[in-house]
Amino acid sequence: MKKFILACLFLQAGLFLSAQDGNQFPNLPGETLEGDNIELPEDASGKVTIVGMAYSKKAESTLKSWYQPMYDKFVLKRGMFDQNYDVNLYFVPMFTGLKRAAFGASMNKLKKSHRKDLFPYILFYKGELDVYEEELNMTEKNQPYFFVLDENGKIVYSTYGLYSQEKMAEIEKILDKRW
């Protein structure tokens, strides 16, 4: 019985995540730590884009588990075949509701960090959450969500939660089909 319940949960999670695959990614305006205003997916058009989003403190700490592996693979291109990947990469802490008041202080705090190499890849969002929760099925508040967008801003893959090699392998498989 336990195996049946677990199988149903995994199936449900798969259906849940694939529900937005193929849909257009909603407009997401934000500001990088370098002061650039970017609106996804428009400003990323013409290039595959990976977007990681978090809208709670706990989700934001889990989002950080993705920083180094994603940075190593898609920015530094440290792996054997990583030179083939030419993608945009954005990590998006979302300041919604009452957390909007902390937007400026959080940006300033991060600007003082020693990870200036991540500045172009962190996109701060301040605004409403409803459209993203609804259109992207972002219902697990304490989990970060990742979306791989094609060159036109359509979602071709999505996942959520803590970084794992299995999730990275799925992202690579999607990207490998494109090249």
N, C-alpha and C positions, 0 to 999 in steps of 0.2 A: 504494500500500500504506500509506504514511504517513497519507493522508487517511482510509483505512478504520480504521486503528488509533485515530486521534484521534476519529473519529466514535464508535467503540465505547467509548472512555474517557468521552466526554461523555455518552453514553447511560447507561453504567454509573453515572456520578456522579449523573445525574438520577434513576435508579431508586433509587440508594443514599439520596439525600436524601428522596425522596418516600415511602420505606418507612415512616417514622414519621408522615407526614401523616395526619390523621384519628384518630390515637391520643391518648389522654389524656396530658397532660404529667405526669411523675412528681412527687411531692411534693419540694419543694426548700426546706428551711429555711435562713434566713440572717439576717444582721444588717447593717443599713445603717450608714453612718458617723455617722449621727445617733443611733445606739443603738437603733433600732427593730428588733424581731424580726418578720420577715415569713416566711410560708410560701406559696410559690407552688405551684400556681395558686390555692389557696383564698383568700388575702388579696387576690387580684386579680379574683375572680369578679365577673361583671356588667360587665366592661370588657375590651376587647381589650388584650392585653399582648404586648409585644415583649421577649424575653429573649435576651441575648447572654452566652455562657458560654465560659470559657477555663480549661484545667487544666494549662498549662505556662507557663513564663516567656516563651517565644517566642510562644505563642498569646496571652498577655496583652498583649504589645506590639502584636500585630496587632489585637487587640480594640480598642485605643486608637484605631485608624484610624477606627473607627465613632463614637466619642464625639461629636465636634463636629458631623458631619452629622446624626446622630440627635437630638442635643440641639437643634440649630437648627430642625429640622423638627417634632419632636414636643413640645418643651417651649417654646422661644421662638416657634415657629410663624412663621418669617420668610418663607416662600414665599407666593405669591399665594393658594393654596387650602389652605394648611396649617392655617388656623383650623378646618377641618372635622374634623381628626384629634383624637380624644379617646382617648388610649391610655395605658396604664401602660408604663413603660420601665425595664428593669433590665439593668445590666451586672454579670455575676457572675464574679469571680475565684474559682476553686475551690482550696481548700487540702486536698489529699488525701495520703494516705500520709505520707511523712516531712516533706512541706511543711506539715503541720498545725502543727508547732512554730513556724513563722514567722507564723502567723495574727495574733496580737496585735501583733507588731512591725510587720507590714505595714499593719494598720489604723491604728496610731498614726502611722506615717510618712505615710500618705495624709491623715490628719486635719490634719497640719501643712502640707499643700499649699495653694496659692492657688486651687484649683478647688472651693471650698466649694459652688458652684452645682451640682456633680455629686453631692454627698453623698447626696441622697435617691434617687439612681438607681443607686448602686453597692451591690450586695448581696453581702456576703462569705459564702461557704459553706465550712464545715469539716466533713469527713466522708468517707464512702466514695465511690468513683468508679464502681464496677462497675455499679450500677443505671442510671446515666446513660449510660455507654458502651454498655451493652446495649440499653436501651430507646430511646435517642435516636441510636443509630449514630454515636457520637462516637469514631471510630477514628483520626482524624488528630490526634495529640497536639499538634502544633505549629500547629494552626488553631483559631480561635474559631468557635463555632457560634451561629447565630441562629434563633430560633423565634418565629413569630407564633401566639399562642394566641387562640382565640375567647373569648367571654364565659363559656364553661363550662370553659375550660382545655384544650380540644382543640387539637391542633396543626393549623393550616391552611396553614402554609408554613414551610419551613426552608431554610437555606443555610449555607455556611461559608466562611471565608477572609477575605482582605483586603477592606475596603470598596471598592465600585465603584458608579458611578452606575447600572449595569444591575441590580445587586442591590437598590439602593434603589428603582428603578422597579418591580421585581417586588413589593416589599413594599407600595409605594403602590397598585399595581394590586389587590392583595388587600384592602387597606383601603378603597379606593374602591368595591369591590363591596359593602361592608358599610354604606355610607352612601348 
